Amino acid sequence: MTKTRIAQCACGGVSVAAEGEPDVVSLCNCTACQRRTGSPFGIGAYFKREAVRLRGLAKTFVRRVEDTPRTIVNYFCPNCGGTVYWVADLRPHHIGIAVGNFADPSFNAPTRIVWTQHRHEWIKFPAEIPSFQQAAQ
């Protein structure tokens, strides 16, 4: 039986149901993710679009990816402001979902760490997780 995971914003107005396992779980240290989350990094789980069901009325914020022509469209709740999911040019067949919105401490660990050039100096990540100075393909 396929596992269904539910992610939602703080007020529950925007939610996502994701079927199965994510293809990638990426921990991002870029300054945009730092500002989006209010923490030193963001963690996104990327599921194939056909495995995701969206619910609720979300507002969008389109931003450029640092030093590239690519964009990311963030979808956030107009009530509580929480970013629940996004679509990135780099992964057009996937929807990225903010792992914290699953509120599941047993969620999959990151499979890669990106934009380490912006990592806060006091943060140390496990050596066995592949790390990239910028975004990984």
N, C-alpha and C positions, 0 to 999 in steps of 0.2 A: 504494500500500500504506500502511495506517495504521501510524503509529509507536506502539510500546508502550514506555512508560517505567516503570521499576521504582524505587520508593522503599522504603527499609527503615531500621529502627533500627540502632544500633551493633552489636548482637549478631545481627541478622538474624531475630529471633523474630517480628517483626511487619513485614509488607510490604504494599505496594500496587502493583498494576499499573494504569496509566492509559493508555487508548487515545487517540491523537490529540493535539490541542493544547488547552491550558487555555483556558477562556473569559476568565479574569481572572488576573493575577498581581499580588498586592497586597503592598506593603511596609508593615508596620504598626509604628508607634512606640509603641503603647499600653504602659502599665506592665505589663499582664498578659503581653503577648508578650515584653517584656524579661525578665520573671521566668521564663517558660516556656522561653526559649532561652538565658538567661544572657548575652545580648548586647544592644546598644542597640535592636535591632528584630528582627522576625521577617518572613519572606517566605513567603507561601502561594500555591500555584497551585490554582485552583478548576476542577475538572473536573465535568461532568455525572455524576450518580450512575450512570447506565447505562454510562458509559465506564470505571468503576472496579471492580476486583476486589480484595477484601480477603483477607489471609491471616494466620493466627496469632491467638493469644488475646491481646486487648488489654484493659487495664483502662481505666476512664473517670474523668474528672474534669469535673464540670459547674460552669461559672462564669458569673456575670452579666457582661454587657458594661457597662463603666463608664457610670454615669449614664443607663442605659436599662433597660427591663424584659426585654430580649433575653438569650438565653443562648447559650453555645458549649459543646459537649461535646467535650472533648479525649480522644483515644484514644492510650494510651501503652503501651509494653512493660513488663510486670511484672518482667522480668529486668534490663534495662539502664536503664529509666526514660525512654527517648527517646520524645517525642511524635511520632508519624508522621503522623496525620491528625486532622481534626475536622469537626464538622457545626455550622453556625451558623444560628440563626433567620433571619438576614438573607438567607441563600442556601439555602433549604430543598431545592432541587433539585440542589445541588452537594455535593461533598466537597472540603474544603480539605486540601491535602497540603503538609507542610513542604518547601520547595524544597531545603534542604540535604540532606535524606534521599535525593534523587535522585543526589547526588554527581556532578553533571554540570556542568562549568564552562561548557558551551555552552547551558545552559537559558535559556529566554526571560527577558528583562529584565522588571522590574515595569511594569505598565500604569497603576498608580496608587500613590500614597503616602498613607497615612491616619494619623490621630491625630498630626499634626505638632505639636500643642500639647505633646506629650511628647518631641519630638525632642531628642536631646542636642545642645547648642549647637555642638560641634565638627564635627558631621556635616553635609555639604553634598550635596544630591542634584541630579541634572541638572534644569535648568529646564524641559526639554521633557516631563517626566513630570508629569501632573496631580497636584496635591497638595490634601489636604483636612485641615482642622484636626481634624475628627473622622472618623467612618466615612463612606465614600462608598456610595451606593446601588448 
